[in-house]
Amino acid sequence: MATTLFILNDSFGNISIYDEVTHDEDSASCHHVPPPEHQNKLIPAIYALIFLLGMAGNGLVLMVLCRNSVRRTVANTYLFNLALSDLLFLLSLPFWAVYYSLDYHWAFGSLMCKVCSAALALNLYASIFFITCMSVDRYLAIVRPLRSQGCRRLCQARVVSAGVWLLACGAAAPALLLRDTWHIEQLGVTACVLHYPSGDWVVGLALTKTLVGFLVPLLVIVTCYAGIGRHLLAVTGTGAGMGTGSGTAGVTRGPDKGSGNVDHVLKMVVAVVLAFFLCWFPFHTVTLLDVLHHLGVLRGCWVRHAVEKLLPFTSCLGFSNSAVNPFLYCFVGNHFRQQLSGRWRESWGSRGPGGGGGGGAGGGGVGGGVGGGGGTSVGGGGGGQNKRGSFSTRLSSLSRKLSDLKDLAPTEAGPI
């Protein structure tokens, strides 16, 4: 029996320590194996790529959602919070890249150690919780569109989002309380570490992370999309129901168009489940392997060495979910592409040669003649401006009403 200071990689690829009396001579004799030199360059490069793609994608998501006051739906509310969670985490990623490139030497002080760790843990829980909320919302909108109208309101989605943030903050609190800078003589560095009171904390927090942050949400997501898949397959098998577009089978408006919509939703179902599973399953598998080693179920230094080698790369895969989310939930969706292209045309159209007055339905310049039927004259027919303005106002009002009606349709209620 010997008192040993354990130095190991925690479940985010960083160093954690705890004091414990151990009876396992094999564990006591295990030493930290420094990673290969090329790994200290490869991992920061991967972090940088995730940071650039994630910041660009989530930034565009937030820009489009903030500027689009018409389509403020339940799904978009969850999507906004998901992008915000990913963005907060991505802001801390450069610090972890520098930390890894310096071979676990933290050069940013105790406060930033706690803040960056809290942002990382907060994203782990918040992003998965909001993905789960979106999955439940998709299930209610597609499978039970009429019954769920009372519980799928914007104000309720905001309350749920606030509750998700509180729950995620509570789950991430140990990272804020236990993480701090610590000088490790064995490694010759001042690391940003999780200092556990005992080994039981390692096991308890790791199991909580795996259950609350992966297995339970995954079970909910799979259940929701299995129900969606069964419903859509049942709809495709009853052509009459699809043609009428009434009741809970009213997912589509016609056989041809309905078939395309069903195929599109089914593809999104597969993409959602696979992305969630592929990004986080390896990470939580290695975490569970580490837990089994601490519990004594798996013995030998090979387990710890395997965990130390695999965790940095499985962490990268999990972090990449923050960059994948915008493409998965938005760029694949028709609504987001239309809104983004519209913002792009508005931005560049206003800067063009005829942008000052030619951007409207019957504006000036060459575009005025095309929009108002007035040839290529500069004014585009000044006598008809009031009529065109009145028509444009009525058309805009009709468009908003149609948009509100489409929000009630299951296939139009969100980004997917």
N, C-alpha and C positions, 0 to 999 in steps of 0.2 A: 504494500500500500504506500502511495506517495502522493504528495500534494504537487499538482502540476498546473502551470499556466498554459491553457490551451490557446493556440493561435491558429485560426482557420478562416477560410473564406465563408462569409455569410451568404445568404440566398440572393444577394445582389452583386456578388463577385467582389465584395469588399472584405476587409478584415474585421473579425469580431473576436473578443477575448472573454474568458471567464475563468474564475478560480474554482477548482473542484478537487475533492479527494477521490482518486480513482483506484479501482482494483484491477484494471485492465492493463497488464504490462505492455501488450501490443500497442494500445493507444498511447500510453505514456512514452513509448519509444518512437512514435511517429513525429517527424519533423516537417516543417513547412518547406515545400520544394518550390524555389523561385520559378516563375514562368519563363519560357524561352524568350530570348531577346526580341525576336521578330513579333512576338505576341504583344509586347508593349508598344509596338507601332501599329499593328493591325487593328487592335481593339479601338484605340482612339480614332483611327480613320473611319471605322464603321460607325462610331458614335457621331462623327462629324457629318457623315452622309445622312444618317437618321435625322440629325438636327436640321440640316438644310431642307430635306424633303418634307419633314414634319412641320417646320415653321412655315414654309410656303403653302403647303396644303391646308393646314389648320387656319392659317391667316386668311386665305381666300374663303374658307368656309365661314369664318366669323364675319368677314366683310360682307359677303352676300346675305347672310342671315340678318345682320344688323340693318342693312339698307333696304331689305325687302319687308315692308310693313304689311303687305297684303297676305302673304302666306305664313302667318304666325300660327302654326299648328302645334299639336301635341308632339308629333314626331320631331318637328324642327326645334322645339324647346329642348328635348333630350339631346338632339344633335348638337345644339349650341353648347350645352354644358359638357358634352363629350369632347368637343373640340377645345373648349376652354381648359379642361383637365389635361388634355394632351399638351396644350401649349405651355401650361405652367410647369409641367415636368420637363419639356424640351428646353426651357430656359435654364434648367440646372444641368443639362447634359454636358455642356462644355467644361464645367468644373470637374465632372467625373472623368472626362477625357484626359484632362491635364493630370488628374490624380493617378490615373492608370499609367500614363506615359512616364510619370516620375516613380513608378514602381511602388505605389501605395504611400507616397509622401503627400500629405495634405498641407498646402501652403496658403490656405485662405482663412484660417482662424476657426475658433470654436463655433461662433454664431453661424457662419456659412455652412459649417459641417452639419449642424442641426437643421438649418433651413433646407439645404439640398436633399438631405435624407428624408425630411418630412414631405417634400415635394414628390420625391420618388415613390414613397409608400402611399401617399395620397392618390397619385395617379393609378397605382396598381389596383386599388379598390374602386375609386370613383369611375374609372373608364369601364371596368367590367360591370359595375352596377348600372351605369347608364346604357350600356349595350343590352343588358338584361331588360331594362325598362323599355327600350325600343323594341325588343323582341316581343314583350308582352303586349305593347301597343299594336304591333303588326298583327298579332293573333286576334286581338279584339276587333281591329278594324276590318280584317278580312273574313274571319270566321263568324263573329257576332257583331256585325255592323250596326244593327238596330238596337239590340239590347245594351250595347256599350256606349251609346250616345251620352247617357247621363253621367258616366264616369270618365269620359274622354274629353274633358273641357280644358281650356288653356289655363285657367286659374288652378285647377287641380293638378295639372302637370307641373306648374311652378311650385306648388306645395310639395309634391313628390320629389322634385329636384332639390329643394332645400333640405328635405329629409335625407336624401342620398348624400349630400355634402356633409351633413352632420354625422351620419353613420360612417362615412369614409374618414372623416377627421378623427373619430373615436378609434377606428381600426388602425390609423396611422400614428396615434399618440405614442406608442412605445418607441417608435423610431425617433421621435423628437426628444423623448425623455432619456432614453438609454444611449443615444449616439453622442459622442464627444471626441475631441482629439486626445490621443494617447501616444506617448513615446514608447516604442517597442525596441528594446535593446537588441533582441535577437535578430531583428531585421534592419536595425539602424535607421528607422524612419519615425516620423511623427504622423500617425495614421488617423483617419476618421473612422472610428470603430464603434461597434455595438458592444458595450460592456455589460454583459449579463450578470445578475447577482449569482446565478448558479446554472448548471447544465439543464435543469428542469425548464428554465425559461427558454432555452434554445428550442427544446422539443415542443413546448406549449405554443410559442409564437409561430413556429414553422407549421405546425398542424393547423393552427388558426388561419394562417395565410393560405394554406392549400385548400382548406374546406370553405372558408368564407370568400376567399378571393379567386377560387377556380371551380371546385367541384359542384358546389350548390348553384352558382350562376350557370354553369354549363348544363346542369340537369334541367334548370328552368328553360334555358334557351333551346335545348334539344326537344323538350316537351312542347314548347310553343311552335317551333317550326315543323315538328312531326304532325301536329294538329293542322297547321296551315297546308302542309303537303297533302294530307288526307282529304281536306276540304276541297282543294283545287283539283285533285284527281277525280273527286266525286262530281265536281262541276263539269269537267270536261267529258265525263261519261253521260251527262244528261244534256243533250244539245238543246232541248226545249227550254230548260231553265236558263241556259246561257243566252239564248236568243231573246227572251223576254226581259232579262235584266232586272227581275223583281225579287223581293225577299232577300234572304241571306245568300242566295245563289247569284244575286245581281252584281257580280264582280266585274262583268263585262257588258258591252252593249251590242254585241253581235258575234256570230260564230267565228268569222275570220279574225276580227280584231281581238275577240276574246281569247282565241288560241294563242295569239302572240303575247297578250298580257299575261296569261297563265305561264307560258314558257319563260317570260322575263322574270316573274316573281319566283318561280321555281329555281332559276339560275341564281337569283339573289339569296334564296334560302341556303343553297349549297355553299355559296361564297361566304356568307356570314358565319355559318357553323365551322367550315374548314379554316377560315382565317383565325377565328377565335381559338380553335383547337390547336392549329399548327404553331401559332405564335407562343402560346403559354404552356402547352402540354410538356415539352421537353424541360422547361424551367422548373415546373412543379414536380416533375418526375425526379429530377436531380435533388430537389429540396426534400422530397420524401425519402430518397436514398440516404441523405445525410441524417434525417430523423431516425431511420432504422439503425444507422451506425451508432448514434448516441444512445439508443435504447438497448443496444447490445444484440439486436437481432442479426445484424451483419457485423462481422469482426474482421480485423486486419487493416493494415495501413493502406492496402490497395483501394479500399472504399473511400478513405479521405483523399487520397491522391486523385482518384477518379473525379470526386466532387470538385476538387480544386481546379482540375483541368477543364471540366465541362461547364462549370457555372459561368465563367466569363462569356462563353459563346451562347449558351442558352439565355443568358441575360440580354445579350444583343438581340436575339430573336424576339424575346418578349418586348423589349423596348421598341422594336421595329413596328409593333402594333400601333404605336402613336403616329407613325408615318403612313401606315396602310389605311387607317380608319378613314381619312378624307377621301381617298380614292374608292374605297369600298362602299361607303355610305352616301357619297355625294356624286363623284365624277361618273359613276356608273349610272346614276339616276338621271332621267330625262329632264326633270324640273331644274336641277342644279346646273346642268349644261346650258339650258336655255337662259337661265338667269345670268350665268357668268358671261355667256356670249353677248347678252343684251347689255350688261354693264360695260363690256369691252367696246361694243359699238358706240354706246353713248359717250364713253370717255374719248375715243379717237375721233368720233364724228363731230364732237364739239370743237375739236382742234383743227378740223379739216378746212379747206379753202372756203366752203360754203357753210361752215358749221354754225356761224352766228345766228342765221335765221332760217337755215335750210334743214334743220334737224326735225321739224315738226311734220304734221301730216300734210300741210300745204304751205311749207316755208318758202323762203326766197331762194334765189340762185337757180341753178339748173334743176335741183331737187324740187323746187317749188312748182315748176312746170309739170313735172311728172306726178307729184302728189295731188295738185289741184286741177290738172287738166288744162293748164293755161299756156301750153307750148313751152318755150325756153325763155320767157320774159323774166326779168329780174324780180318783179313784184309778184308774179304768179297769179294776177287777177285780183286787184285790191278790193273790188266790190264784193267778192265772195268770201272775204276773210271772216266776217261775223258768222255767216252760215256754216263755214267750215269749222269755226271754233265751237259753235253750238253742237254741230254733229259730233265733233271730237269729244266734247264733254259727255254727250249721251252714250257714245261708244265706250268711253272709259268707264262710265257707270255700269253699263251692261257687262263689260269685261270683268269688273269686280264682282258682280252678282254671279256670273258664271264660275268665277274662281271659287266663290263661297260654296256653290253647289258641288263643284268638283271635290272640295275638301270633304264632303260627306260620302263620296264614293270610296270604297275600300282601296282601289288601286291608285287613287290620286291623293290620299291623305298624308303622304310623307315622301321623303326623298327616294325611297326604293319602290 
